[in-house]
């Protein structure tokens, strides 16, 4: 493992508790919340930002100062479909808004297992539609939206774009799917990554997918498991990334290859010797900084924001 990422991961482990085998989803959710709290304390801080609640639309809006705050990214947080929240990812939304220079519309969604697919999918699709219709009232430009999802949020974001893109391709300028969970079948395939290098294990993955798919686990929709999709009509330019020590590596690379074959512009970065969520665990590391810069520059390019040294 990259030594800087390993040191950051070791520090994180010292400050968080390891869940015993057999822990239920409430314990898992609490553990994810604790991890996010510790990471937030170490994450770079930003200033000059306003935070607005828009309950009628269903978003928390992080609006930076500057000329490009009228551009917007819809942000879908991760957390294994079971955990995470807008509150827990607020530190990341603030940083993204400041660094990219655009507004971040963070979407709260119903979580599994109380709410399995299509609950979160429907929540995100409905919020995107409301943002699009209300963009003038929100002070957004008439240009297309960006969408960004991390991990399980990348799965939900991909499903939203797949659902909406074919009928309304004008909505999306780009999609960033950061280390996304895309294929429920990965949970049932053997992996040769040492367990000590996995920040998201085979057991974690199986539990998350079972909770997300619920009773539909035998024949999941491609909107729930985007890797099962066979046509990518209407997809905007897509950025994907993943680490070589990530359980999701093969599914991400395969998804990128099949989208390219269908004519989608895809940029896919595979980062060496790093596990799942490395850029959040170690944002100040060399590889963490490079990963953030690559995603930020892609987003700025397709939202029409001039590149800078932010």
Residue pairs with C-beta under 8 A, 6 or more apart in sequence:
1 9
1 197
1 245
1 273
1 274
1 275
2 272
2 273
2 274
2 278
2 282
2 285
2 287
4 282
4 285
4 286
4 287
4 288
5 273
5 274
5 275
5 278
5 281
5 282
5 285
5 287
5 288
7 282
8 42
8 281
8 282
8 284
8 285
9 199
9 275
9 281
9 282
11 42
12 35
12 38
12 39
12 281
15 38
16 31
16 34
16 35
16 38
17 31
17 34
19 27
19 28
19 31
23 31
25 82
25 112
25 113
25 207
25 211
28 80
28 82
28 83
28 207
29 79
29 82
29 83
29 111
31 83
32 79
32 80
32 82
32 83
32 84
32 88
33 83
33 85
33 88
36 84
36 88
36 89
37 88
39 91
39 280
39 281
40 88
40 90
40 91
42 283
43 91
43 92
43 95
43 280
43 283
44 95
44 283
44 284
46 94
46 95
46 97
46 98
46 99
47 98
48 64
48 65
48 98
49 62
49 63
49 64
49 65
49 94
49 97
49 98
50 62
50 63
51 60
51 61
51 62
51 63
51 90
51 94
52 60
52 61
52 63
53 60
53 61
54 60
54 61
54 138
56 130
57 127
57 130
57 131
57 134
57 138
58 107
58 108
58 123
58 126
58 127
58 130
59 74
59 105
59 106
59 107
59 127
59 131
60 86
60 90
60 93
60 105
60 106
60 108
61 103
61 104
61 105
61 106
61 138
62 90
62 93
62 94
62 96
62 97
62 103
62 104
62 105
62 106
63 69
63 97
63 103
64 97
64 98
64 101
64 102
64 103
66 101
68 101
68 102
68 303
68 305
69 101
69 102
69 103
69 139
70 103
70 139
70 140
70 141
71 101
71 102
71 103
71 140
71 141
71 143
71 146
71 303
71 304
71 305
72 102
72 103
72 104
72 105
72 131
72 135
72 138
72 140
72 145
72 146
73 96
73 100
73 102
73 103
73 104
73 105
73 145
73 146
73 147
73 148
73 176
73 299
73 303
74 105
74 107
74 124
74 127
74 128
74 131
74 145
74 146
74 147
74 148
74 157
75 89
75 93
75 96
75 104
75 105
75 106
75 107
75 147
75 148
75 149
75 153
76 107
76 109
76 124
76 147
76 148
76 149
76 150
76 153
76 154
76 156
76 157
76 160
77 84
77 85
77 86
77 88
77 89
77 106
77 107
77 149
77 150
77 153
78 84
78 89
78 149
78 150
78 151
78 152
78 153
78 154
78 277
79 85
79 88
79 111
79 151
79 152
79 153
80 151
80 152
80 200
80 204
80 207
80 208
80 211
81 111
81 112
81 120
81 152
81 155
81 208
81 209
81 211
81 212
82 111
82 112
82 113
82 207
82 208
82 211
83 111
84 111
84 152
84 153
85 108
86 93
86 106
86 107
86 108
89 106
89 150
90 106
92 280
93 104
93 106
96 104
96 148
96 296
97 103
97 104
98 310
99 292
99 296
99 310
100 296
100 299
100 300
100 303
100 305
100 310
101 300
101 305
101 308
101 310
102 146
102 299
102 300
102 303
102 305
103 140
104 148
105 127
105 131
107 123
107 124
107 127
108 123
109 119
109 120
109 123
109 124
109 156
110 119
110 120
110 123
111 120
112 119
112 120
112 208
112 211
112 212
112 214
113 210
113 211
113 214
116 211
116 212
116 213
116 214
116 215
116 216
117 212
117 213
117 214
117 216
117 220
117 221
117 223
117 224
118 221
118 223
118 224
120 156
120 212
121 156
121 159
121 160
121 163
121 223
121 224
124 156
124 157
124 159
124 160
125 160
125 163
125 164
128 145
128 147
128 160
128 164
128 171
129 164
131 138
131 140
131 145
132 145
132 171
135 141
135 142
135 145
136 142
143 173
143 303
143 304
144 170
144 171
144 172
144 173
144 236
144 303
145 171
145 172
145 173
146 172
146 173
146 174
146 175
146 176
146 299
146 302
146 303
147 157
147 160
147 161
147 172
147 174
147 175
147 176
148 157
148 175
148 176
148 178
148 295
148 299
149 155
149 156
149 157
149 158
149 175
149 176
149 177
149 178
149 180
150 178
150 179
150 180
150 277
150 280
151 178
151 179
151 180
151 181
151 200
151 276
151 277
152 180
152 181
152 208
152 212
153 180
154 177
154 178
154 179
154 180
154 181
154 182
155 180
155 181
155 182
155 212
155 224
155 225
155 226
157 175
157 177
157 180
158 175
158 177
158 180
158 182
158 226
159 222
159 223
159 224
159 226
161 172
161 175
161 234
161 235
161 236
162 222
162 223
162 226
162 229
162 232
162 235
163 223
164 171
164 172
164 234
165 171
165 172
165 233
165 234
165 235
165 236
166 233
166 234
167 234
168 234
169 234
169 236
172 236
173 236
173 237
173 302
173 303
173 304
174 236
174 237
174 238
174 239
174 298
174 299
174 302
174 303
175 235
175 236
175 237
175 238
175 239
176 238
176 239
176 295
176 298
176 299
177 238
177 239
177 240
177 252
178 240
178 241
178 279
178 295
179 241
179 242
179 243
179 246
179 248
179 252
179 276
179 277
180 226
180 240
180 248
180 252
181 205
181 208
181 209
181 248
182 225
182 226
182 227
182 248
182 251
182 252
182 255
183 225
183 226
183 227
183 228
183 248
183 251
183 254
183 255
184 209
184 212
184 213
184 217
184 220
184 224
184 225
184 227
184 228
185 225
185 227
186 205
186 247
186 248
186 250
186 251
187 202
187 205
187 206
187 208
187 209
187 210
188 206
191 202
191 247
193 245
193 247
195 201
197 245
197 275
198 245
198 247
198 275
198 276
199 275
199 276
199 277
199 278
199 281
200 246
200 247
200 248
200 275
200 276
200 277
201 247
202 247
205 247
209 217
209 225
210 217
212 224
213 220
213 224
213 225
216 224
220 228
221 228
222 228
222 229
222 230
226 255
227 251
227 254
227 255
231 262
232 258
232 259
232 262
232 263
232 264
233 262
235 259
235 262
235 264
236 302
237 264
237 265
237 266
237 267
237 298
237 302
238 256
238 259
238 264
238 265
238 266
238 267
239 266
239 267
239 268
239 269
239 294
239 295
239 298
239 299
240 252
240 255
240 256
240 266
240 267
240 268
240 269
241 252
241 268
241 269
241 270
241 271
241 291
241 294
241 295
242 248
242 249
242 252
242 253
242 268
242 269
242 270
242 271
243 249
243 270
243 271
243 272
243 273
243 274
243 275
243 276
243 278
244 270
244 271
244 272
244 273
244 274
245 273
245 274
245 275
245 276
246 252
246 274
246 275
246 276
247 276
248 276
249 270
252 268
252 270
253 268
253 270
256 266
256 268
259 266
260 266
267 294
267 298
269 291
269 294
271 278
271 287
271 290
271 291
272 287
273 287
274 287
275 281
278 285
278 287
278 288
278 291
279 287
279 288
279 291
279 292
281 288
282 288
283 289
283 292
296 310
297 307
299 305
300 306
300 307
300 308
301 307
